[in-house]
Each structure stands twice: as C-alpha cells, then as structure tokens.
Amino acid sequence: MREALISAALDLFSERGFEQATVDDIVARAGVGRRSFFRYFPSKESVVFPDHEGCLADMTAFLADRAGDREDPVQRVCEAARLVLRMYAADPDFSLRRYALTRQVPALRAHELAVVWRYERTLGDYLKLRFAERPDGRLRAEVIASAVVAGHNHALRSWLRSGCTGDVEAQMDEALGWVLATAWGTDGQAAGAEGRPDAADGPAHAGPDTDEVVVVVTRRGTPVQRVVERVRAALEE
Amino acid sequence: MREALISAALDLFSERGFEQATVDDIVARAGVGRRSFFRYFPSKESVVFPDHEGCLADMTAFLADRAGDREDPVQRVCEAARLVLRMYAADPDFSLRRYALTRQVPALRAHELAVVWRYERTLGDYLKLRFAERPDGRLRAEVIASAVVAGHNHALRSWLRSGCTGDVEAQMDEALGWVLATAWGTDGQAAGAEGRPDAADGPAHAGPDTDEVVVVVTRRGTPVQRVVERVRAALEE
C-alpha cells in the first residue's frame, strides 16, 4: 500500500503539479482511504522522500557502533554518507523523478534541505564525539560534516544530471577523496588519533619513529600543495 | 510600518507561539491593514527574517564587483559571509529572539535553512566563476562555499548561545582562519591565481622568485600541519 501511494503521488505530481495534486487525489488514485496516507506519511511533501527516515536511522545506527571508532573519524562519516548515496542509487528512476520535482517545487526543495540538514547534523554530532578532546573540536566537526555533505551532494547531483549514468559511488569516492586530500584528511586522521581517548591503546595511527629527520628541499614558488604532497610522501616512506 | 509589523509579529510569536499567532493578529497589533503585511512580507515566516533579501542583494552586488577578482577567491567569499554576520550583529536583541524562535518552530527552521542555502549557492556560484578553468572547479567551489558557511554559522551560533557577548566578527575570523588554514586557504590562493584568466596580468599572487631553494628539516612524526606551516613560512620569508 505504501508503494502504491508513492507511485500514485509521483504520477499525480508529474501530471498536475505538486501544488495542484491533493492528498485526496493521491488516495483516490491509489485506491485507499485518506487515513492510510497519513499512517505512512506525515505530509504531502514527505511522500516524495519515503526512504529518508529509514536511511537516517541506518546512519545513526552505523555511527553508534563504537567498533567503528577504531576507524579514522573522517573516513567513518564518509562511509556513513555512502548509505545515503546507495539509497538514491538503488532506484535511479525514482531518484530522477524526485530530482525533477525538487528543482521545480520550492516546498519540496525546502523539505529536502531540512532532510539534508538532519544528515549533516548526524554526521557532525558523531564527529563532535570523536573530536571531544580537541579545543577546536566543535568547529572542526561542523566544517568537516558540511564539507562531506557537499562532496556527497556534488557527486549525487552530477550523477542525476547525467541521467544516472556511470558509477555514482566511484564518483562520490573521487569527490570525497578530494575533500580528504585537504588538511582534514591525513591530518584529520592524525588529529583524530590524538584526540581519541583510546589513542594510547594502540599504534593504529601512531607516526613513525620521531628521532628520524626528514629534509625537504624545494624551490621557492612551488605550490604549497605540491610541497605538502612531497612532505607527506617523505614522512610516510 | 514595516518595523511595526516586525515588532508586533515577534511579540505575538513569543506570547502565543508561531503557529497560533495569525497574520490577522499581527496586523491588528500593529494597527495596520492586512494588505500592508503582504506588501512587505510574502509569508508569516518571512517576517522573522526581514533583512535577508537585502543582505542577499548586498552579497550578490559585492561579489559582482569584478574589481574584487584581484583578491584571493576564498578570502573574497569570507568577506561576503561577513556581510551576513554584520546583519546579525547589528541588532543582537532581535537576533536572540529569532534564534529562540528558530530553535522551537520547525517551519521557521526550514525557512532559515532555505535562506542559508541561497547564501551558500551565491558564494558557490561566485567560486565556480573564479575556478572556471580548473577541472575540479565545481566541486572545489561547492565544498569551499559549504565550509565557509559552516564556519560562519559556527561563530554565529556560538555568539548567540553566549547571549551575544564578545566580538562576533573576531570569532568568525578565527573560525574562517581555521578553514583557510586547510589546503583551501593559501593553496586555494595559489590555485585561484593559476585558474584566473587574468593571472598573467599582475603579480598580485605571484610567488617569490622560483629559482631560490628552500630547505626544511623536520623530524619524522611531526604533524603534517606543523610541517606545512614551516614550509609556508619558509616560502614566504
């Protein structure tokens, strides 16, 4: 019945426009009673985003698994963001129809922004826990959560714009790889290990011996990013 | 009359709750006609954010000033974000009342998210122009815009939570300084200059002589961020 309601709603929104199609129209088309609609969906907007509540619950459960705290915190939130991407990728036709609707209907766009904000807050709250002992922990958590969501959204939108061609997960990995390649990535890793209560337990993120010396020689005018790459390579050698 | 409507609306929202107070209540309290309300505000939500349209227009004009393209693109969007912060800082009492309302009323929270999204898109569109010649230009623009907005919001929220004590602009500078200290800051500068059509015109962002050699010696295990700072300092000496 839930599927029938979703399908009827999207058909009607496409045919008549979101504002013109009423909940009564939707239940009539689906052949069910009005109360059935509200048993599944709190509002007309929410029928366009039927899987987000479940996905938010999955993300929350994924991040609540303390075994994951052995992983780098930024990598962990990237994996959490992957859950959302997979929800879109699981049904490209539906994702495309929704994309067309959210671009046209401000009320749906607003609903989507509110959903995205809940994902971002979920990721940010997790990072705040992981960065709890850093003086800049809250800021770091909020900015990184926001950057990860932006990277995710960039890949998702590119994929939707292309008519869902190509491997969207690979596209997200590429986008998030770029995010991770900033100081929040590898440095974030080191920083995460520093800030974690259990950092003393294991050498998972420990650096190499601190007595060795690395010498970097570079020309003035070399882009700092390239110097950083060389420093990183030298430190990891 | 506009000020009277805003004041009446906020009083009523505080007294009765946002949902319970109607536009009729607001115009009655303000002593004006119903049509006056809709001359100034398209909806009941928008009366809580009376200055955002003006601020968005200011931001758009600020970024449209091509003289600003001589500046580093990331610095430029940070300056644009400052316009929003100043709008909040200009009236701390009103900002505090709004903050209390947006935390309680989902409809206002949704409205605020939609406004924030328009700021973010404005900053991102500007960065896309500035990064137009980079293959990763769109991604870079979206992620940086999102990180700048997150840094701005962090400072703003901290200031509001503290009851508007302290210098919020200094707090934002600190937060955005952190964002800029990542690879998007100084590196973004170099990259921005590279990617700009007029980069060849002037030495504004040109590095020092490229024939000089810089040597940095560091211990293995030094956090990469610290190495980067030393490399940067050495390059800029």
Chai-1 contact restraints between the chains, C-beta under 6 A:
chainA,res_idxA,chainB,res_idxB,connection_type,confidence,min_distance_angstrom,max_distance_angstrom,comment,restraint_id
A,A110,B,A110,contact,1.0,0.0,6.0,A-B,restraint_1
A,A110,B,A114,contact,1.0,0.0,6.0,A-B,restraint_2
A,L113,B,L113,contact,1.0,0.0,6.0,A-B,restraint_3
A,L113,B,A114,contact,1.0,0.0,6.0,A-B,restraint_4
A,L113,B,W117,contact,1.0,0.0,6.0,A-B,restraint_5
A,A114,B,A110,contact,1.0,0.0,6.0,A-B,restraint_6
A,A114,B,L113,contact,1.0,0.0,6.0,A-B,restraint_7
A,W117,B,L113,contact,1.0,0.0,6.0,A-B,restraint_8
A,L139,B,H154,contact,1.0,0.0,6.0,A-B,restraint_9
A,L139,B,A175,contact,1.0,0.0,6.0,A-B,restraint_10
A,E142,B,A150,contact,1.0,0.0,6.0,A-B,restraint_11
A,E142,B,H154,contact,1.0,0.0,6.0,A-B,restraint_12
A,V143,B,A147,contact,1.0,0.0,6.0,A-B,restraint_13
A,V143,B,A150,contact,1.0,0.0,6.0,A-B,restraint_14
A,V143,B,G151,contact,1.0,0.0,6.0,A-B,restraint_15
A,V143,B,V179,contact,1.0,0.0,6.0,A-B,restraint_16
A,S146,B,S146,contact,1.0,0.0,6.0,A-B,restraint_17
A,S146,B,A147,contact,1.0,0.0,6.0,A-B,restraint_18
A,S146,B,A150,contact,1.0,0.0,6.0,A-B,restraint_19
A,A147,B,V143,contact,1.0,0.0,6.0,A-B,restraint_20
A,A147,B,S146,contact,1.0,0.0,6.0,A-B,restraint_21
A,A147,B,A147,contact,1.0,0.0,6.0,A-B,restraint_22
A,A150,B,E142,contact,1.0,0.0,6.0,A-B,restraint_23
A,A150,B,V143,contact,1.0,0.0,6.0,A-B,restraint_24
A,A150,B,S146,contact,1.0,0.0,6.0,A-B,restraint_25
A,G151,B,V143,contact,1.0,0.0,6.0,A-B,restraint_26
A,H154,B,L139,contact,1.0,0.0,6.0,A-B,restraint_27
A,H154,B,E142,contact,1.0,0.0,6.0,A-B,restraint_28
A,A175,B,L139,contact,1.0,0.0,6.0,A-B,restraint_29
A,V179,B,V143,contact,1.0,0.0,6.0,A-B,restraint_30
A,T182,B,T182,contact,1.0,0.0,6.0,A-B,restraint_31
A,T182,B,A183,contact,1.0,0.0,6.0,A-B,restraint_32
A,A183,B,T182,contact,1.0,0.0,6.0,A-B,restraint_33
A,A183,B,A183,contact,1.0,0.0,6.0,A-B,restraint_34
A,A183,B,Q225,contact,1.0,0.0,6.0,A-B,restraint_35
A,D187,B,V224,contact,1.0,0.0,6.0,A-B,restraint_36
A,D187,B,Q225,contact,1.0,0.0,6.0,A-B,restraint_37
A,A190,B,P223,contact,1.0,0.0,6.0,A-B,restraint_38
A,G207,B,G221,contact,1.0,0.0,6.0,A-B,restraint_39
A,P208,B,R220,contact,1.0,0.0,6.0,A-B,restraint_40
A,P208,B,G221,contact,1.0,0.0,6.0,A-B,restraint_41
A,T210,B,R219,contact,1.0,0.0,6.0,A-B,restraint_42
A,T210,B,G221,contact,1.0,0.0,6.0,A-B,restraint_43
A,E212,B,R220,contact,1.0,0.0,6.0,A-B,restraint_44
A,V213,B,V217,contact,1.0,0.0,6.0,A-B,restraint_45
A,V213,B,R219,contact,1.0,0.0,6.0,A-B,restraint_46
A,V214,B,T218,contact,1.0,0.0,6.0,A-B,restraint_47
A,V214,B,R220,contact,1.0,0.0,6.0,A-B,restraint_48
A,V215,B,V217,contact,1.0,0.0,6.0,A-B,restraint_49
A,V216,B,V216,contact,1.0,0.0,6.0,A-B,restraint_50
A,V217,B,V215,contact,1.0,0.0,6.0,A-B,restraint_51
A,T218,B,V214,contact,1.0,0.0,6.0,A-B,restraint_52
A,R219,B,T210,contact,1.0,0.0,6.0,A-B,restraint_53
A,R219,B,V213,contact,1.0,0.0,6.0,A-B,restraint_54
A,R220,B,P208,contact,1.0,0.0,6.0,A-B,restraint_55
A,R220,B,D209,contact,1.0,0.0,6.0,A-B,restraint_56
A,R220,B,E212,contact,1.0,0.0,6.0,A-B,restraint_57
A,R220,B,V214,contact,1.0,0.0,6.0,A-B,restraint_58
A,R220,B,L235,contact,1.0,0.0,6.0,A-B,restraint_59
A,G221,B,G207,contact,1.0,0.0,6.0,A-B,restraint_60
A,G221,B,P208,contact,1.0,0.0,6.0,A-B,restraint_61
A,G221,B,T210,contact,1.0,0.0,6.0,A-B,restraint_62
A,P223,B,A190,contact,1.0,0.0,6.0,A-B,restraint_63
A,V224,B,T186,contact,1.0,0.0,6.0,A-B,restraint_64
A,V224,B,D187,contact,1.0,0.0,6.0,A-B,restraint_65
A,V224,B,R232,contact,1.0,0.0,6.0,A-B,restraint_66
A,Q225,B,A183,contact,1.0,0.0,6.0,A-B,restraint_67
A,Q225,B,D187,contact,1.0,0.0,6.0,A-B,restraint_68
A,V227,B,V231,contact,1.0,0.0,6.0,A-B,restraint_69
A,V228,B,V228,contact,1.0,0.0,6.0,A-B,restraint_70
A,V231,B,V227,contact,1.0,0.0,6.0,A-B,restraint_71
A,R232,B,V224,contact,1.0,0.0,6.0,A-B,restraint_72
A,L235,B,R220,contact,1.0,0.0,6.0,A-B,restraint_73
